[in-house]
Amino acid sequence: MGKAASKADSISIYLVVSRGETKGTRFEIQAGENLIGRWDPDAGAFPEVDLESHDPEAKVSRRHALLHRDGEKLSLEDIGSMNGTFVNRGKRLEPGTRHDLGAGDEVIIGKTFLSVELD
Protein backbone atom coordinates (compact mmCIF):
# COMPACT_ATOMS: atom_id res chain seq x y z
CA MET A 1 0.00 0.00 0.00
CA GLY A 2 1.19 3.49 -0.82
CA LYS A 3 1.17 6.60 1.30
CA ALA A 4 -2.15 7.78 -0.15
CA ALA A 5 -3.98 4.69 1.10
CA SER A 6 -2.52 4.92 4.60
CA LYS A 7 -3.27 8.67 4.76
CA ALA A 8 -6.92 8.09 3.76
CA ASP A 9 -7.24 5.39 6.40
CA SER A 10 -5.90 7.73 9.09
CA ILE A 11 -8.50 10.45 8.45
CA SER A 12 -11.32 10.42 10.97
CA ILE A 13 -14.79 11.27 9.69
CA TYR A 14 -17.56 12.32 12.06
CA LEU A 15 -21.26 13.02 11.85
CA VAL A 16 -21.89 15.80 14.38
CA VAL A 17 -25.22 16.95 15.82
CA SER A 18 -25.44 20.61 14.80
CA ARG A 19 -28.63 21.81 16.56
CA GLY A 20 -30.57 21.32 19.76
CA GLU A 21 -29.72 20.33 23.30
CA THR A 22 -27.25 17.64 22.20
CA LYS A 23 -25.37 19.91 19.76
CA GLY A 24 -21.74 18.86 19.41
CA THR A 25 -22.30 15.13 19.93
CA ARG A 26 -19.94 13.31 17.53
CA PHE A 27 -20.32 9.91 15.89
CA GLU A 28 -17.16 8.51 14.32
CA ILE A 29 -17.85 6.89 10.96
CA GLN A 30 -16.08 3.55 10.52
CA ALA A 31 -15.04 1.86 7.26
CA GLY A 32 -17.88 0.07 5.47
CA GLU A 33 -21.56 0.55 6.28
CA ASN A 34 -22.77 2.59 9.26
CA LEU A 35 -26.47 2.40 10.08
CA ILE A 36 -28.19 5.63 11.16
CA GLY A 37 -31.34 5.16 13.22
CA ARG A 38 -32.73 4.47 16.67
CA TRP A 39 -31.63 1.58 18.89
CA ASP A 40 -34.37 -1.03 19.25
CA PRO A 41 -33.40 -4.58 20.27
CA ASP A 42 -36.96 -5.87 19.67
CA ALA A 43 -36.73 -4.78 16.02
CA GLY A 44 -33.07 -5.84 15.72
CA ALA A 45 -31.92 -2.25 15.10
CA PHE A 46 -28.45 -1.56 16.50
CA PRO A 47 -27.26 1.56 14.63
CA GLU A 48 -23.67 2.79 14.72
CA VAL A 49 -25.16 6.32 14.64
CA ASP A 50 -27.89 6.00 17.30
CA LEU A 51 -30.02 9.17 17.24
CA GLU A 52 -32.51 8.01 19.90
CA SER A 53 -31.48 10.66 22.44
CA HIS A 54 -31.16 13.36 19.75
CA ASP A 55 -34.67 12.83 18.34
CA PRO A 56 -37.28 14.03 20.87
CA GLU A 57 -40.10 13.94 18.30
CA ALA A 58 -39.29 10.36 17.16
CA LYS A 59 -38.87 11.37 13.51
CA VAL A 60 -35.85 9.10 12.98
CA SER A 61 -36.70 5.59 11.78
CA ARG A 62 -35.15 2.60 13.53
CA ARG A 63 -33.34 1.85 10.26
CA HIS A 64 -33.25 5.27 8.62
CA ALA A 65 -30.16 5.57 6.42
CA LEU A 66 -26.74 4.11 5.70
CA LEU A 67 -23.42 5.92 5.58
CA HIS A 68 -20.95 4.15 3.32
CA ARG A 69 -17.26 4.85 4.00
CA ASP A 70 -14.44 3.76 1.71
CA GLY A 71 -11.20 5.44 2.84
CA GLU A 72 -11.99 9.14 2.82
CA LYS A 73 -14.98 8.74 0.48
CA LEU A 74 -18.35 8.99 2.15
CA SER A 75 -21.85 8.53 0.75
CA LEU A 76 -25.32 8.55 2.27
CA GLU A 77 -28.28 6.36 1.33
CA ASP A 78 -31.84 6.60 2.65
CA ILE A 79 -33.12 3.05 3.24
CA GLY A 80 -36.85 3.70 3.12
CA SER A 81 -37.26 6.02 6.09
CA MET A 82 -40.67 7.44 6.96
CA ASN A 83 -39.62 11.08 7.41
CA GLY A 84 -36.84 11.40 4.88
CA THR A 85 -33.16 12.15 4.54
CA PHE A 86 -31.86 15.44 3.14
CA VAL A 87 -28.43 16.82 2.20
CA ASN A 88 -27.68 20.56 2.18
CA ARG A 89 -31.40 21.32 2.32
CA GLY A 90 -31.94 19.84 -1.12
CA LYS A 91 -34.66 17.47 -2.23
CA ARG A 92 -35.47 14.38 -0.19
CA LEU A 93 -33.09 11.56 -1.10
CA GLU A 94 -34.61 8.75 -3.12
CA PRO A 95 -34.42 5.50 -1.11
CA GLY A 96 -31.65 3.22 -2.37
CA THR A 97 -29.70 6.00 -4.13
CA ARG A 98 -26.32 7.04 -2.74
CA HIS A 99 -25.39 10.71 -2.38
CA ASP A 100 -21.70 11.66 -2.01
CA LEU A 101 -20.82 13.68 1.08
CA GLY A 102 -17.90 15.93 1.93
CA ALA A 103 -16.64 18.00 4.84
CA GLY A 104 -19.14 20.66 5.87
CA ASP A 105 -22.16 19.02 4.28
CA GLU A 106 -25.37 19.25 6.29
CA VAL A 107 -27.43 16.09 6.74
CA ILE A 108 -31.00 16.12 8.03
CA ILE A 109 -32.32 12.81 9.37
CA GLY A 110 -36.00 13.22 10.24
CA LYS A 111 -35.72 16.50 12.18
CA THR A 112 -32.19 15.92 13.46
CA PHE A 113 -29.55 18.21 11.93
CA LEU A 114 -25.98 16.93 11.57
CA SER A 115 -22.82 17.99 9.79
CA VAL A 116 -19.91 16.07 8.28
CA GLU A 117 -16.52 16.82 9.85
CA LEU A 118 -13.03 15.51 9.06
CA ASP A 119 -10.15 15.25 11.51
Rosetta blueprint (number, residue, H / E / L):
1 M L
2 G L
3 K H
4 A H
5 A H
6 S H
7 K H
8 A H
9 D H
10 S H
11 I L
12 S L
13 I E
14 Y E
15 L E
16 V E
17 V E
18 S L
19 R L
20 G L
21 E L
22 T L
23 K L
24 G L
25 T L
26 R E
27 F E
28 E E
29 I E
30 Q L
31 A L
32 G E
33 E E
34 N E
35 L E
36 I E
37 G E
38 R L
39 W L
40 D E
41 P H
42 D H
43 A H
44 G L
45 A E
46 F L
47 P L
48 E L
49 V E
50 D E
51 L L
52 E H
53 S H
54 H H
55 D L
56 P L
57 E L
58 A L
59 K L
60 V L
61 S L
62 R L
63 R E
64 H E
65 A E
66 L E
67 L E
68 H E
69 R E
70 D E
71 G L
72 E L
73 K E
74 L E
75 S E
76 L E
77 E E
78 D E
79 I L
80 G L
81 S L
82 M L
83 N L
84 G L
85 T E
86 F E
87 V E
88 N L
89 R L
90 G L
91 K L
92 R L
93 L L
94 E L
95 P L
96 G L
97 T L
98 R E
99 H E
100 D E
101 L E
102 G L
103 A L
104 G L
105 D L
106 E E
107 V E
108 I E
109 I E
110 G L
111 K L
112 T E
113 F E
114 L E
115 S E
116 V E
117 E E
118 L E
119 D L
